[in-house]
Amino acid sequence: MKAALYREYGSPNVVHIEELPLPEVESNEVRVRVHATTVSSADSRIRAMRIPTGFKTLSRLIFGITRPKNQVLGSEFSGTIDAVGPDVTQFNVGDSVFGAYEGRGTHAEYFSMAEDEAIEHLPAGFTHEEAAALPFGGLTSLIFLRDFGHIKAGQNVLVIGASGSLGSAAIQFAAHFGAEVTGVCSTKNVELVHSLGASRVIDYTQSNFADEGEHYDLIYETVGKVPFSECKKALKPGGSCLMAVAGIPDYLRMLINPIAGSKKLVTGVAIFKKESLSDLKKLMEEGAIKSVIDSIHTLTDITKAHALVDTGHKRGSVVVRVID
Ligand SMILES: NC(=O)c1ccc[n+]([C@@H]2O[C@H](COP(=O)([O-])OP(=O)(O)OC[C@H]3O[C@@H](n4cnc5c(N)ncnc54)[C@H](OP(=O)(O)O)[C@@H]3O)[C@@H](O)[C@H]2O)c1
């Protein structure tokens, strides 16, 4: 099978296509024939070892000290079940599925994962490209807003980075949960962010949200560019700033914060589990969330997809079509 490999950390040019043997299937695993996957911001970070402050050593221990241990990137996928292990009960060969594989390896024609991980049947009305574009941003934003932020109807919510994969999902979820939503993005994305459900959009090239005098119950910072000290100015007393990108200093601030005041910094790592994917699937079926696709590339063109993600200005997800 064809797969996109990176044998060293670095620029998009370290990624190239190679032939690999077809992955085996353990007794509790399914093998997926990948129709579509994405190059996510996490794939770009890991490939380049561009890691938030203080986590570099830990990341090298996880992903490989001098070179990558697992040489195929990719977590989001949509495809067809190609083989099942003898103990698999939820899936059959030929089923259309989608999900997010924490083990990574979806930048390939086939990969295998356990059936109790984040894999579900494809929701009706979604193409493979649309379904592959949602789990990374959708699951992360669902976990941050619902599980970490306890979002409630009627709250005033600000999403910074509203046009990215996390932000575009967050705007839609926050509106669906009944919040009053404001998005922050650049001029070219203002219309998109309005169309996703934001009642107000702030163009960060024209004005700074913290100077506008508006106060929020929740600020979801998905870009890693606005520090907590700045977000704090626009939080209501008792409000929370949810930071998707955080270094060790932010984790320390989260610990000491309850002593320092009522405005909270909340961060963490979104772990993609089957239960959250099932919730995401329901929201997709209810029409609460739709995919935002920046562009679609072929597997052989994946270097271009990496370069696009590296700019930090993609809209939603950069999809890679693997098998038509
Ligand atoms: N903690 C976790 O568990 C977790 C999980 C997943 C991802 N993450 C992290 O979350 C981050 C975001 O991921 P993503 O996939 O959403 O990234 P992305 O899709 O690349 O987001 C880029 C978006 O950020 C916007 N942006 C850039 N500079 C901005 C600024 N100064 N103000 C406001 N918006 C700005 C861009 O919009 P414009 O083009 O309009 O500027 C673009 O749409 C990544 O760093 C990723 O590593 C964390």
PDBQT file of the ligand as one rigid body, heavy atoms in Angstrom, charges set to zero:
ROOT
HETATM    1  N1  LIG A 401      -5.159  21.075  23.572  1.00  0.00    +0.000 N 
HETATM    2  C1  LIG A 401      -5.564  20.186  22.695  1.00  0.00    +0.000 C 
HETATM    3  O1  LIG A 401      -5.973  19.079  23.040  1.00  0.00    +0.000 OA
HETATM    4  C2  LIG A 401      -5.512  20.513  21.214  1.00  0.00    +0.000 A 
HETATM    5  C3  LIG A 401      -6.176  19.681  20.312  1.00  0.00    +0.000 A 
HETATM    6  C4  LIG A 401      -6.159  20.019  18.956  1.00  0.00    +0.000 A 
HETATM    7  C5  LIG A 401      -5.461  21.144  18.530  1.00  0.00    +0.000 A 
HETATM    8  N2  LIG A 401      -4.787  21.908  19.446  1.00  0.00    +0.000 N 
HETATM    9  C6  LIG A 401      -4.035  23.083  18.995  1.00  0.00    +0.000 C 
HETATM   10  O2  LIG A 401      -4.970  24.075  18.634  1.00  0.00    +0.000 OA
HETATM   11  C7  LIG A 401      -4.370  24.959  17.678  1.00  0.00    +0.000 C 
HETATM   12  C8  LIG A 401      -5.392  25.318  16.627  1.00  0.00    +0.000 C 
HETATM   13  O3  LIG A 401      -5.673  24.217  15.839  1.00  0.00    +0.000 OA
HETATM   14  P1  LIG A 401      -6.488  24.372  14.487  1.00  0.00    +0.000 P 
HETATM   15  O4  LIG A 401      -6.437  23.037  13.846  1.00  0.00    +0.000 OA
HETATM   16  O5  LIG A 401      -7.802  25.002  14.702  1.00  0.00    +0.000 OA
HETATM   17  O6  LIG A 401      -5.547  25.373  13.704  1.00  0.00    +0.000 OA
HETATM   18  P2  LIG A 401      -5.775  26.025  12.287  1.00  0.00    +0.000 P 
HETATM   19  O7  LIG A 401      -6.942  25.367  11.635  1.00  0.00    +0.000 OA
HETATM   20  O8  LIG A 401      -4.474  26.043  11.611  1.00  0.00    +0.000 OA
HETATM   21  O9  LIG A 401      -6.213  27.522  12.718  1.00  0.00    +0.000 OA
HETATM   22  C9  LIG A 401      -5.716  28.529  12.068  1.00  0.00    +0.000 C 
HETATM   23  C10 LIG A 401      -6.715  29.661  12.206  1.00  0.00    +0.000 C 
HETATM   24  O10 LIG A 401      -6.195  30.608  13.168  1.00  0.00    +0.000 OA
HETATM   25  C11 LIG A 401      -6.497  31.888  12.705  1.00  0.00    +0.000 C 
HETATM   26  N3  LIG A 401      -5.559  32.882  13.204  1.00  0.00    +0.000 N 
HETATM   27  C12 LIG A 401      -4.226  32.998  12.963  1.00  0.00    +0.000 A 
HETATM   28  N4  LIG A 401      -3.721  34.046  13.638  1.00  0.00    +0.000 NA
HETATM   29  C13 LIG A 401      -4.757  34.591  14.345  1.00  0.00    +0.000 A 
HETATM   30  C14 LIG A 401      -4.881  35.682  15.253  1.00  0.00    +0.000 A 
HETATM   31  N5  LIG A 401      -3.845  36.448  15.581  1.00  0.00    +0.000 N 
HETATM   32  N6  LIG A 401      -6.111  35.915  15.790  1.00  0.00    +0.000 NA
HETATM   33  C15 LIG A 401      -7.174  35.178  15.480  1.00  0.00    +0.000 A 
HETATM   34  N7  LIG A 401      -7.118  34.133  14.614  1.00  0.00    +0.000 NA
HETATM   35  C16 LIG A 401      -5.924  33.851  14.054  1.00  0.00    +0.000 A 
HETATM   36  C17 LIG A 401      -6.449  31.770  11.195  1.00  0.00    +0.000 C 
HETATM   37  O11 LIG A 401      -7.388  32.646  10.669  1.00  0.00    +0.000 OA
HETATM   38  P3  LIG A 401      -6.964  33.856   9.708  1.00  0.00    +0.000 P 
HETATM   39  O12 LIG A 401      -6.419  33.218   8.453  1.00  0.00    +0.000 OA
HETATM   40  O13 LIG A 401      -8.243  34.574   9.544  1.00  0.00    +0.000 OA
HETATM   41  O14 LIG A 401      -5.884  34.601  10.448  1.00  0.00    +0.000 OA
HETATM   42  C18 LIG A 401      -6.832  30.322  10.896  1.00  0.00    +0.000 C 
HETATM   43  O15 LIG A 401      -8.138  30.178  10.404  1.00  0.00    +0.000 OA
HETATM   44  C19 LIG A 401      -3.134  24.249  17.150  1.00  0.00    +0.000 C 
HETATM   45  O16 LIG A 401      -1.990  24.912  17.615  1.00  0.00    +0.000 OA
HETATM   46  C20 LIG A 401      -3.213  22.860  17.743  1.00  0.00    +0.000 C 
HETATM   47  O17 LIG A 401      -1.943  22.335  18.024  1.00  0.00    +0.000 OA
HETATM   48  C21 LIG A 401      -4.818  21.631  20.774  1.00  0.00    +0.000 A 
ENDROOT
TORSDOF 0
